[in-house]
Amino acid sequence: MQSEPQQASIPATGNKPKKVVLMIADISGYTRYMLDHKAAELHGQVIITELLKTIIRQVKIPIEIAKLEGDAVFLYATKQCSEEKWSQTRIEIGKNLIAFFDAFYTRLVTLQEYDMCKCGACTNIGKLRLKIVVHAGEVLFYRIGRFNELAGVDVVIVHRLLKNSIDSDHYILLTEEAYNEIEFPENVKTTRGEENYDDVGRIRTHVHYPPTLDKYYVVRKKRHPGKPSGIKKLTTTTSVALKGFLIGTPGNRKGLGTVAFSLLFVCMFVATWLGFGIPIFLSWREGVRLQTGLEHSIVLRDSLEERVSSYREIDALYAELKGMEDKVIEDASEKDYVLSALADNLLPGMKLTGVRIDETSIEANCLSPSEKRLSLFVSVLSDNAGLETVDVAKLGVKNGVNEYRLTLEHSK
């Protein structure tokens, strides 16, 4: 995976354990999916990255990201001392857990319906599923180098629960402790269960089975009736291809984006040749067959010259359009890079509220709980993405959080 995990903020607890709710959102079938489609490994990784980013975008305070674990996101929420605050927080956690499923499967259905690629990875997107395990307990927060880590028996337990006896790959599994700390919407039903492990013993559980993938197909059909247009499919496929270009390895930096556009240009050239080359060839053959006199030869020559002239004009137009296409692709890649850099480097508790990119400047509006975290974000953008902040302006307070405007430019 190319992007680094977001750094989780460490509560000021010293060496004392902190009460938390631990969550792991895991993409089921990831290992089999990647092994079965090694020939399209880069396509597969782009798709997995898209789905992980979809989950990460749903992470909202009080939930924070501890780290990324391959095909999973390790999350936690610190339990506040005030019971009044926690009564509202436990409701927000329950809503967020359900929102993870809605966002994940909505994006999965979109990728499956609009992706025109016929490789094994792209045609088998629908086999991927999401499962979430949740446990509540105590953990120690500590730092190793520049990495923040969570430790304790309860961290071990939540990871053990990924291997369980549930005959499904699509569920929310909560321990008894987590079930007592979280409040789900009224329509969320759970069933009791039990898991047994040699090292951590017996664990009482509650399991919720969200709606199946069919529900999200039905919802999408209602919102977007009819078959997807070819332009929409091409746009989605190109978007995925460009992201493949951005995660290309140094030895293969062209990635999927360049390949996709190269194929597009080849197809356009072949179509042009079929449209104008074949008629010219047939006219030439007809002229040879009808060479009964000078008059016929002159007529044929004039006809061919007109066709050749038209072909040259079209060829020049095609070259001009190709140049314009290259410029559009270059601008789109630049904007995609800036947007990805801003989103991927956001710290926990921060949120983008608006981005404006033009030829002379980049402006990004964001919410930040503190100026210290904003300063760290500015530093991370400079170090990791080459984006220098030339001005910071406080816009006011939005939803109880300070809103700032950053004016950025590329490092020279």
Secondary structure, 3 states (H helix, E strand, C coil): CCCCCCCCCCCCCCCCCEEEEEEEEEEECHHHHHHHCHHHHHHHHHHHHHHHHHHHHCCCCCCEEEEEECCEEEEEEECCCCHHHHHHHHHHHHHHHHHHHHHHHHHHHHHHHHCCCCCHHHHCHHHCEEEEEEEEEEEEEEEECCEEEEECHHHHHHHHCCCCCCCCCCEEEEEHHHHHHCCCCCCCCCEEEEEEECCCEEEEEEEECCCCHHHHHHHHHHHCCCCCCHHHHHHHHHHHHHHHHHCCCHHHCCHHHHHHHHHHHHHHHHHHHHHHHHHHHHHHHHHHHCCCCHHHHHHHHHHHHHHHHHHHHHHHHHHHHHHHHHHHHHHHHHHHHHHHHHHHCCCCCCEEEEEEECCCCEEEEEEECCHHHHHHHHHHHHHHHCEEEEEEEEEEEECCEEEEEEEEEECC
